[in-house]
Amino acid sequence: MKATKIEFRFRVVIMVAVIFLGFWAPWIEPWASRASIAERIPVLEWLALELSRHGLLSFTAASPVVIVCAALIAAKSAALRIWGTAYLGPGTVNSSR
């Protein structure tokens, strides 16, 4: 399986978009304004607040749980990226163009 020309050409843009949407989280602001939170908060903090608001965990317990889950997802993503790079091969990953 080879990457298409568009995927290869815009690979950096695609990665930046995924990181930007994942960490900036523009979809949280409408919820935050309805909840009368005056400023935007990071996604990890918002998730911990939601867990505590729903009574699943206290905020002090939810914060480390959310951070560990995020770290596990990041590690799995890195492993998937490495596997994908190895699977596609050096001819696709390192273009001679």
C-alpha positions as a printed Julia matrix, in Angstrom:
97×3 Matrix{Float64}:
   0.0    0.0    0.0
   1.48   3.3   -1.07
   0.46   6.8   -0.06
  -1.32   8.74  -2.78
   0.36  11.81  -4.25
  -2.03  14.09  -2.33
  -1.4   12.27   0.97
   2.35  12.47   0.45
   2.35  16.09  -0.7
   0.15  17.32   2.17
   1.41  14.98   4.91
   2.73  17.82   7.07
  -0.5   19.8    6.69
  -2.52  16.72   7.64
  -0.39  16.09  10.74
  -0.56  19.75  11.8
  -4.36  19.74  11.37
  -4.72  16.62  13.53
  -2.49  18.06  16.27
  -4.15  21.49  16.06
  -7.67  20.07  16.37
  -6.65  17.62  19.07
  -4.93  20.08  21.38
  -6.68  23.37  20.63
 -10.17  21.82  20.63
 -12.27  24.61  19.11
 -15.46  22.63  19.73
 -15.15  23.11  23.52
 -15.67  26.9   23.49
 -19.45  26.8   22.77
 -19.92  24.34  25.63
 -17.68  26.4   27.91
 -19.59  29.61  27.21
 -22.89  27.9   28.05
 -21.39  26.62  31.27
 -20.39  30.19  32.18
 -16.68  29.49  32.06
 -15.08  32.82  31.22
 -12.04  31.52  29.36
 -11.01  28.59  27.22
  -9.44  25.71  29.12
  -7.16  22.93  27.88
  -8.79  19.71  26.69
  -7.22  17.59  29.42
  -8.48  19.92  32.14
 -11.93  20.03  30.55
 -12.11  16.23  30.44
 -11.13  16.01  34.12
 -13.76  18.63  34.98
 -16.41  16.69  33.08
 -15.52  13.45  34.87
 -15.81  15.21  38.22
 -18.98  17.07  37.22
 -20.7   13.78  36.34
 -19.58  12.3   39.66
 -17.43   9.57  38.13
 -14.2   10.7   39.82
 -13.08  13.6   41.96
 -11.12  16.27  40.08
  -7.9   15.35  41.9
  -8.3   11.72  40.8
  -9.61  12.55  37.32
  -6.63  14.74  36.36
  -3.99  11.97  36.53
  -6.38   9.46  34.96
  -6.96  11.75  31.97
  -3.23  12.46  31.62
  -2.32   8.75  31.72
  -5.04   7.94  29.17
  -3.76  10.73  26.91
  -0.19   9.42  27.24
  -1.32   5.9   26.34
  -3.17   7.2   23.27
  -0.08   9.2   22.24
   2.15   6.12  22.66
  -0.25   3.99  20.62
  -0.34   6.69  17.94
   3.45   6.83  17.81
   3.62   3.04  17.48
   1.04   3.13  14.69
   3.02   5.88  12.93
   6.23   3.84  13.16
   4.46   0.71  11.91
   2.88   2.67   9.04
   6.23   4.14   8.04
   7.82   0.69   8.06
   4.9   -0.8    6.11
   4.94   1.86   3.39
   8.69   1.53   2.98
  11.45   4.03   2.38
  10.37   4.68  -1.22
   7.17   6.34  -0.04
   8.32   7.9    3.21
  11.54   9.38   1.78
  10.63  10.64  -1.65
  13.47  11.2   -4.09
  11.66  14.2   -5.6
